Amino acid sequence: MTTRRPRVIVGCDGSVESEAALKWAVDYTRASNGGLTILSTWQWPTFQDAPINYGRYSPDDDCRSRVQRLRGTADLPADQVDSTVVRGHPAHVLVDYSKEADLVVVGSHGLGAISRLVLGSVSARVAMHAECPVAIVRSRPSHGRHGVVVGVDDSAYARRALRWAMDYADLVKEPLRVVRAAEMPLHPLSRGHQAAFGVPPTEAGRQLTSWLDDLVDKEQAERGCELKVGLRIGVLDGSPARVMVEQSEQAAVTVCGRRGSGGFQRLIIGSVASALAHHGRSTVVVTPAS
């Protein structure tokens, strides 16, 4: 029986951040024995919606030259990597390609980003609307960072994030931390699933810890195997957004789920996913609501 290769799409626009995204995508593709598509888009420069003619300059040719160069840097067998150039807005194109992909990878900023402290508009739109998980890769050095951390609550989209994080941790042979944030006092106990980092001494805290143990056990049972490298769980004090941004400080990859399209449109991505996408210190993976 032939096993289908995971399909990975990485958006590249020539920025430092997109080149970091390509490197991360290559590593993921190699580990998963997947297939990688390097995707770049182009549009005619405009002024007040009118195309600007720059003489012999061709954005299409420029884009194809860039993709050709980037493909040459992808250290993968020829049958595992290809490239494509598409005319259109990069966010719209990447979201469209996400319908047939297993993972979309983007840099945290593109060439049009004004501030490196703010998530680029393309990355934000793709994370908000993609139909598959989206990895937002930062170009800052990752020395000293290790492991995978995932934030969970009692929602279905958090369960999907947990499963993705478990599979990824096994894939890259890294330990996994499963975090449930709760705004209540903490008492430093050492109990729970292998090791807990802090358990509230209240009855509510004990119930949350028991619930988290059960959740992780159930997911491992459904996967049919325990995590290969290691697992830690913990109920941590604070708002989910703040806790997860803090947890991302030492992690190589931070995973969270994206809420559905209900509620206010500006909150479609969810407050935790939005906080991590904009302020997380590690690479962030946002899994879709369905």
LINQUINOR-V421233 format. One line per field, one symbol per residue. ss: DSSP state (h for helix, s for strand, l for the rest). Layout:
ss->???
//
This chain:
ss->llllllsssssllllhhhhhhhhhhhhhhhhhllsssssssslllssllsslllllllhhhhhhhhhhhhhhhllllhhhsssssssllhhhhhhhhhhhllssssslllllllllllllhhhhhhhhhlllsssssllllllllllssssllllhhhhhhhhhhhhhhhhhlllsssssssllllsllllllllsllslllhhhhhhhhhhhhhhhhhhhhhlllllllsssssssllhhhhhhhhlllllssssslllllllhhhlllhhhhhhhhhlllssssslll
//
